[in-house]
Amino acid sequence: MATMPQIHLIRAAAVVAVTVGAAALFACSERPTSPPSSPSFTATGAALDRGEHDRVSGATATLAWEEITRTLVANRKLTPINAIRLYALHSIAEYAALVALGHDNDDADEDGGNGRAAYEARRGAIAGASVELLSAVSPTDAETLEAQLLAFGQDASGRTHPQYTRGVSVGRVAGHSMADWSNRDGFAMIWNETMRNASGAGIWEGAPAVGTTPRPAPAGYQFPMMTPYFLKALNGHTRQSQFRPLPPPTFSTVPGTPYRNGLDEVRHFSDTRTVQQTDIAYFWNLSTGTITALGYWDAQAASFIRDGGLDEQDAAHLFALMNAAAMDATIGCWEAKYHYLLLRPSMADPLITRPTLPRLNGPPDFPYALPNHPSYPSGHSCVSSASAAVLAHYFPSQAAQLDAQVIEAGMSRIYGGIHYRFDVEAGQLLGRSTAEWAMAYDRQNGLLSAVGLGGRNDR
């Protein structure tokens, strides 16, 4: 099948800023169906005096700033794939800040690294990295984020510990480094209509023009050319296509052929969609205006981290590894999408519908729209399987639950009429393969070596 783009893509000199909306930054809550996430920002004073900060607060700062980022994603109405990029940049910045703090011997903690000074320094490092990175990506929010950083560092008397201030300085350096990475990751590539050069039976051609409005650029057109974190060949060159799935079934209108069987299954669910299937489709939709699919898995991770009592560095490492693996899975997924250019089910059979009834469990304000990118493989399945694979590795007792969620997330897209079963299966395989590669890369090289900030001694 024809591929898109035909690699005469144009790169922009400037960075494309993440799209922001008009809602207040910290005003709305996450999906009510997500795992609860309401970390306390401070441990008790008595616990601080006893040096019990890690046992009391665990990964409090990491969880707090991860939640702030999910809220920003929802309030700023980031598209799901743009949100994945932000989640990865932010969590790597947090982890890099804690690693740098551990390597910083200036003003060494007077309490051996386990008391008040170390606690405050870690909180400051996470806050500084978060604010620096988030402000760089969304500069109109910089003032609000700086105020949040200040409030985060104050105790009940309004005082700021000097080690918190020290940590902020270390964190800002890490955040700046990841902001610089974002300037070079390929996201700023500019769309040109000459890149839309494929057509024919079974070929996805993108959303049409509406009236005098030009055709919109395909969603994620630049992702096939973006720089991945872990998908690297031995010679150091990037390999966006490293886990490209085998071709989808050949487009056919003949009953009984593999493609037609897949299409007929989608049509069957469209014709017989139950209330339960509709609710599943809406639950997993996680479209623009929500914390998005990766945000859902980050909220899952936060729940496991709290229950498991992980400390700040282990929690930050887990978020960084999972989100970076999900970003690489997205890059690989979109590379395959624009390589194979398979049309959506409803483009082949206009009688296939999407859910239109209100949700049973949640607000009906996120319509089930047809995504403006090719069908094969499923992006939801790429992201969900990559995230779940990392979580299952670190929390094996949750593996069965996570597998069930991945399966349901995949089926939700078939129930919704926007994916074939073979889209889902290919996406799940690509996501798992990418996650396994990312974890192996981390064990061998250290996560931060992927962005030039560290090596085998990350942890």
C-alpha positions in Angstrom: 0.0 0.0 0.0 1.1 3.6 -0.5 2.8 5.3 2.4 2.3 8.8 3.8 4.2 11.0 4.2 6.6 10.3 1.3 9.4 11.7 3.3 9.7 15.1 1.9 8.4 16.5 5.1 9.3 20.0 6.1 10.8 20.8 9.5 10.1 24.1 11.2 12.7 26.2 12.9 10.4 27.1 15.8 8.8 25.0 18.5 5.1 24.4 18.2 3.7 25.2 21.6 1.2 22.9 23.2 -2.3 24.2 22.5 -4.0 25.7 25.5 -7.6 26.7 26.2 -9.3 29.3 28.4 -10.1 27.2 31.5 -8.3 27.9 34.8 -5.2 25.7 35.2 -6.2 23.8 38.4 -10.0 24.2 38.2 -11.4 20.9 37.1 -11.0 17.4 38.4 -10.0 14.3 36.6 -12.3 11.6 35.3 -14.4 10.4 38.2 -13.9 6.8 37.1 -10.1 7.0 37.3 -8.3 5.8 40.4 -8.5 8.4 43.2 -5.5 10.7 43.4 -5.5 13.3 46.2 -2.0 13.4 47.7 -1.2 15.5 50.7 1.5 18.0 50.0 3.2 17.8 53.4 3.9 15.3 56.1 3.1 16.2 59.7 5.5 18.3 61.7 5.9 15.6 64.3 6.9 13.1 61.6 9.4 15.6 60.2 11.0 16.0 63.6 11.3 12.2 63.9 12.8 11.9 60.5 9.9 9.7 59.2 9.2 11.7 56.1 9.6 8.8 53.6 7.4 6.5 55.6 4.7 9.2 56.0 4.8 10.9 52.6 6.3 8.3 50.3 6.3 9.8 46.8 4.1 12.7 47.8 5.8 15.3 45.6 6.0 13.2 42.6 2.4 12.2 42.8 1.3 15.8 43.4 3.1 17.2 40.4 2.0 14.3 38.2 -1.6 15.1 39.2 -1.1 18.8 38.4 0.2 17.8 35.0 -2.9 15.6 34.3 -5.1 18.4 35.4 -3.3 20.8 33.1 -3.7 18.3 30.2 -7.5 18.1 30.8 -8.0 21.8 31.3 -5.9 22.9 28.4 -7.7 20.3 26.2 -4.6 18.8 24.8 -5.1 16.1 22.2 -4.3 12.6 23.4 -1.1 12.3 21.4 0.2 15.7 22.4 -0.6 14.9 26.0 1.6 11.7 25.7 4.5 13.9 24.7 4.0 16.3 27.6 3.6 13.4 30.1 6.9 11.9 29.0 8.8 15.2 29.0 7.6 16.1 32.4 8.1 12.7 34.1 11.7 12.4 32.7 12.4 15.9 33.9 11.3 14.9 37.4 13.4 11.8 37.5 16.4 13.6 36.1 16.1 16.2 38.8 16.2 13.6 41.6 19.2 11.8 40.0 21.0 15.1 39.7 20.2 16.0 43.3 21.7 12.7 44.4 24.9 13.5 42.5 25.1 17.1 43.8 27.6 17.2 46.7 27.2 20.9 47.3 25.5 21.6 50.6 25.4 17.9 51.4 22.4 17.0 53.7 23.3 17.4 57.3 21.1 14.5 58.2 22.6 11.8 56.0 20.0 12.0 53.3 17.0 10.7 55.4 15.7 13.6 57.3 14.2 17.0 56.9 16.9 18.5 54.6 16.8 15.6 52.2 13.0 15.6 52.2 12.8 19.3 51.4 15.5 19.0 48.7 13.6 16.3 46.9 10.4 18.2 47.0 12.1 21.2 45.6 13.8 19.3 42.9 10.5 17.8 41.7 8.8 21.1 41.8 11.6 23.0 40.1 11.8 20.5 37.3 8.0 20.4 36.8 7.6 24.2 36.7 10.5 24.7 34.4 9.4 22.1 31.9 5.6 22.9 32.0 6.3 26.6 31.7 8.5 26.1 28.7 5.9 24.0 26.9 3.0 26.3 28.0 4.5 29.7 28.7 1.2 31.4 29.4 0.9 29.3 32.5 4.4 30.2 33.8 3.1 32.7 36.4 0.5 30.3 37.8 3.0 27.5 38.0 5.6 29.7 39.8 3.0 30.6 42.4 2.2 26.9 42.8 5.9 26.2 43.3 6.2 28.8 46.0 3.1 27.6 47.8 4.3 24.0 47.6 7.5 24.9 49.4 6.0 26.8 52.3 5.2 25.2 55.7 2.2 26.1 57.8 4.0 29.3 59.0 4.8 30.4 55.5 8.5 29.6 55.7 10.5 27.9 53.0 13.3 25.5 54.0 16.7 26.4 52.4 17.1 22.9 51.1 13.8 23.2 49.2 15.3 26.3 47.5 18.4 24.3 46.7 16.3 21.5 45.3 14.4 23.9 43.1 17.6 25.1 41.6 18.7 21.6 40.7 15.3 20.7 39.4 15.2 23.8 37.1 18.3 22.6 35.4 16.8 19.2 34.7 13.5 20.8 33.5 15.5 23.1 31.2 17.3 20.2 29.7 14.1 18.4 28.9 12.6 21.6 27.5 15.7 21.8 25.2 15.0 18.2 24.2 11.5 19.2 23.3 12.9 21.9 21.0 14.7 19.2 19.0 12.3 16.2 19.1 10.6 16.9 15.7 7.3 18.0 17.0 7.5 21.4 15.4 7.4 19.9 11.9 5.0 22.0 9.7 2.2 20.4 7.6 2.2 20.9 3.9 -0.7 19.8 1.7 1.8 18.4 -0.8 2.4 15.6 1.7 -1.1 14.3 1.2 -0.4 12.2 -1.9 -2.0 8.9 -1.6 -5.5 7.7 -2.7 -7.2 4.6 -3.9 -9.4 1.7 -2.7 -8.9 1.0 1.0 -6.7 4.1 1.4 -7.3 6.5 4.2 -7.4 10.1 2.8 -8.2 12.2 5.8 -11.0 14.4 6.9 -12.6 16.4 4.1 -12.9 20.1 3.8 -16.1 21.7 5.3 -17.4 24.6 3.3 -14.7 27.1 2.7 -12.6 25.7 5.6 -9.5 24.0 4.3 -9.0 20.3 5.0 -7.4 19.8 8.5 -3.9 18.4 8.7 -3.9 14.7 9.6 -3.5 14.2 13.4 0.0 13.4 14.4 1.4 13.7 10.9 4.8 14.6 12.4 5.0 11.7 14.9 6.5 9.1 12.4 9.5 11.4 12.1 9.9 12.4 15.8 12.8 11.3 17.9 12.0 8.3 20.1 13.6 7.7 23.5 14.6 4.0 23.3 14.1 2.9 19.7 17.7 3.2 18.5 19.8 1.0 16.2 23.2 -0.1 17.2 24.7 2.7 15.1 22.7 5.2 17.2 20.2 6.1 14.5 16.6 6.2 15.5 14.2 3.4 14.4 10.7 4.6 14.5 9.6 1.5 12.5 11.4 -1.0 14.8 8.2 -2.7 15.8 6.1 -1.9 12.8 3.4 -4.6 12.6 2.8 -6.9 9.6 0.5 -5.4 7.0 -3.2 -5.4 7.8 -5.5 -7.6 5.7 -5.8 -6.5 2.1 -8.8 -4.3 1.5 -11.6 -6.3 -0.1 -15.3 -6.1 -0.6 -15.6 -9.8 -1.0 -17.5 -11.6 1.8 -15.4 -14.1 3.7 -12.0 -12.4 3.1 -10.0 -11.4 6.2 -10.6 -7.7 5.7 -14.3 -8.1 5.1 -14.6 -10.3 8.2 -13.1 -7.6 10.3 -15.3 -5.0 8.8 -18.4 -7.1 9.2 -17.6 -7.6 12.9 -17.5 -3.8 13.4 -20.8 -3.5 11.6 -22.4 -6.2 13.8 -21.5 -4.3 17.0 -22.7 -1.1 15.4 -26.1 -2.7 14.6 -26.5 -4.4 18.0 -24.6 -2.1 20.4 -25.8 -2.6 24.0 -26.0 -0.1 26.7 -23.0 -1.7 28.4 -20.9 -1.7 25.3 -21.8 2.0 24.8 -20.7 2.8 28.3 -17.4 0.9 27.8 -16.8 2.8 24.6 -17.4 6.1 26.3 -15.4 5.2 29.4 -12.3 4.5 27.4 -12.8 7.3 24.9 -10.6 9.7 26.9 -10.5 12.3 24.2 -9.5 15.9 24.1 -10.7 17.6 27.3 -9.9 14.6 29.6 -6.7 13.4 31.2 -6.4 11.2 28.0 -5.6 7.5 27.8 -2.0 7.8 29.1 -3.3 10.0 31.9 -5.6 7.2 32.9 -2.7 4.8 33.2 -0.7 7.4 35.1 -3.5 7.6 37.6 -3.4 3.8 37.9 0.3 4.0 38.5 -0.2 6.7 41.2 -2.6 4.3 43.0 -0.1 1.5 42.9 2.7 3.7 44.0 0.8 4.9 47.1 -0.3 1.4 48.0 3.2 0.1 47.5 4.9 2.9 49.5 7.4 3.7 46.8 9.8 6.6 47.5 10.2 9.7 45.4 13.0 8.4 43.2 11.5 5.0 42.5 8.1 6.6 41.8 9.7 9.2 39.4 11.6 6.5 37.7 8.4 4.4 37.1 6.5 7.4 35.7 9.4 8.3 33.4 9.9 4.8 32.1 6.2 4.2 31.5 5.5 7.5 29.9 8.6 7.4 27.7 7.7 3.9 26.6 4.2 5.1 25.8 5.7 7.9 23.8 7.9 5.5 21.8 4.9 3.2 21.3 2.9 6.2 19.9 5.8 7.1 17.6 5.9 3.5 16.3 2.1 3.4 16.1 1.8 6.6 14.0 4.7 5.5 11.8 2.7 2.3 11.0 -0.5 4.3 10.6 0.9 6.5 7.9 2.9 3.7 6.3 -0.2 1.5 5.8 -2.9 4.2 5.5 -5.8 1.9 6.2 -9.2 3.6 6.1 -11.6 3.6 9.1 -14.4 1.0 9.2 -17.1 3.6 8.7 -15.3 4.9 5.6 -15.7 1.4 4.1 -19.3 1.0 5.4 -21.2 4.2 5.9 -23.9 2.3 7.9 -21.4 1.8 10.8 -22.3 4.3 13.5 -20.6 5.6 16.6 -22.1 5.9 20.1 -24.5 8.8 20.5 -26.3 8.0 23.8 -25.3 9.7 27.0 -22.9 7.9 29.3 -24.3 5.9 32.2 -21.4 6.9 34.5 -20.1 10.3 33.7 -20.7 13.5 31.8 -21.8 13.2 28.1 -19.7 16.1 27.0 -17.0 14.2 25.1 -18.5 13.2 21.8 -17.3 10.0 20.1 -15.7 11.6 17.1 -13.9 9.8 14.2 -10.2 10.4 14.7 -8.4 12.2 11.8 -5.7 9.6 11.3 -5.5 6.1 9.8 -7.0 3.1 11.4 -4.2 0.5 11.6 -2.9 0.0 14.3 -5.0 1.3 17.2 -3.4 4.1 19.1 -5.4 3.4 22.2 -4.1 -0.2 22.2 -0.5 0.9 21.6 -0.5 3.2 24.6 -2.6 1.0 26.9 -0.5 -2.1 26.3 2.8 -0.3 26.7 1.7 1.3 29.9 0.2 -1.9 31.3 3.3 -3.9 30.5 5.6 -1.5 32.5 3.1 -1.5 35.4 2.7 -5.3 35.4 6.5 -5.6 35.5 6.8 -3.5 38.7 3.5 -4.6 40.2 3.1 -8.3 39.2 0.2 -8.9 41.5 -1.8 -6.4 39.4 -0.9 -8.1 36.1 -4.3 -9.9 35.6 -6.3 -6.7 36.3 -4.1 -4.7 34.0 -4.4 -7.3 31.2 -8.2 -7.2 31.6 -8.1 -3.4 31.3 -6.0 -3.5 28.1 -8.5 -6.0 26.6 -11.5 -3.9 27.5 -9.8 -0.7 26.2 -9.2 -2.4 22.9 -12.7 -3.8 22.6 -14.1 -0.3 23.4 -12.8 1.0 20.1 -14.5 -1.9 18.2 -17.7 -1.2 20.1 -17.3 2.5 19.2 -17.2 1.6 15.5 -13.8 3.2 14.8 -11.4 0.2 14.8 -11.2 -3.3 13.4 -10.1 -6.1 15.7 -6.9 -6.5 13.8 -6.1 -2.8 14.6 -6.4 -3.6 18.2 -4.4 -6.8 18.2 -1.5 -5.1 16.2 -1.5 -2.2 18.6 -1.3 -4.4 21.6 1.6 -6.3 20.2 3.4 -3.1 19.2 2.9 -1.5 22.7 4.1 -4.6 24.6 7.1 -5.0 22.4 8.0 -1.3 22.8 7.7 -1.5 26.6 9.8 -4.6 26.8 12.5 -2.9 24.7 12.3 0.2 26.9 12.7 -1.8 30.1 15.7 -3.7 28.7 17.2 -0.4 27.5 16.8 1.1 31.0 18.4 -2.0 32.6 21.4 -1.9 30.3 22.0 1.8 29.7 20.0 3.7 32.3 16.8 5.6 31.3 18.5 9.0 31.3 21.1 8.0 28.7 18.2 8.1 26.2 18.2 11.9 26.5 21.9 12.4 27.2 21.5 13.1 30.9 22.9 10.0 32.5 23.8 6.4 32.2 24.0 3.1 34.0 24.1 4.8 37.4 20.7 6.5 37.0 19.4 4.8 40.2 
